[in-house]
Structures are given as C-alpha cells and as structure tokens.
Amino acid sequence: MGNSRQEAMRTSEKSGVKGVFVRGSAKGFAQEILAGLHRMTADEPKSAGGTDTGPSPYELLLAALGACTSMTVGMYARRKGWPLQEVTVNLRHSRIHASDCADCEKKEAMLDRIDLDIHFVGELTAEQRTKLLEIANKCPVHRTLTSTIEIETRAV
C-alpha cells in the first residue's frame, strides 16, 4: 500500500465517519471501491474509453436508488402485512433539455433525469399499489437525490 493511500485511509479513519473508499490509477477509468466489508469495481464502458470491468458511476448511482427503493417498499409492505412477493425496479438516466428553465443561464442547459419503473408482484389492492408507489418516492436515497446536496471536497 502506497504512502498516499495510507494517508488517505488514516485521515478517513480519524474523522470517525464511516464511508466508502475509492482509488484508481490515473492511467485509466477503472476504480477499486471499498464499502465496509465489500469490494467492488467501477469503470467506464469501452465506448467511453474504459475497460468495462465494472458498472459506470451513473450505473452505480441508479443501482443505489433502485436497491433503496426496493428495500423501502419491501420493508413497508412487511410492516403492514401486505402480500407483496417481489419488487422489480428498472432505472434509466438521461440528460434532457431545460427549454422551460427560467433560471438557466444558458439556453441549451441540460437537466439530469432518472426514469424509475417499479413492478410489484403479489395480490395487492389498487390502494396498496398506490401507497407502495408513494412510499417508493420516500426512500432515503431518493430523498437525498431530490434535496439540496452540499459536497465538501478537500485535499488530504
């Protein structure tokens, strides 16, 4: 383990905040991700200059939202004793033109958009399906992504 990695890990450990550790060579896009006891890889597809050894950062973001949505809906249905058997979430990320954006400085401004389709399996009433759809939009990751986010970046 190199000196800079040791220093970065020590700084993270000193803060007392548990988080995710990511590192990669500056020669390419592939990244090693350590999240608790879990090890993953992120990369870009070959068409974007990567080696396609793992999901792209946006695919990881969508996976986080999809997993949180499914977990939240499942937990709610279990607590209510509803007959939900399975949840499938399909997500897509795109950039759309902000043609009606009053505050946009550039006319061709783009907005990020996530389309989330959710499928419930189980003998649920129409009211239960409606409530589960409402609950899906309250998962913690969804709330984070739709709130004002402050990211503090510093060199350590």
Buried (B, 14 or more C-beta within 10 A) or exposed (E): EEEEEEEBBEEBEEEEEEEEEBBBEEEEBBBBBBEEEEEBEBBBEEEEEBEBEBBBBBBBBBBBBBEBBBBBBBEBBEEEEBEBEEBEBEBEBEEEEBEEEEEBEEEEEEEEEBEBEBEBEBEBEEEBBEBBEEBBEEBEBBEEBEEEEEEEEEEE
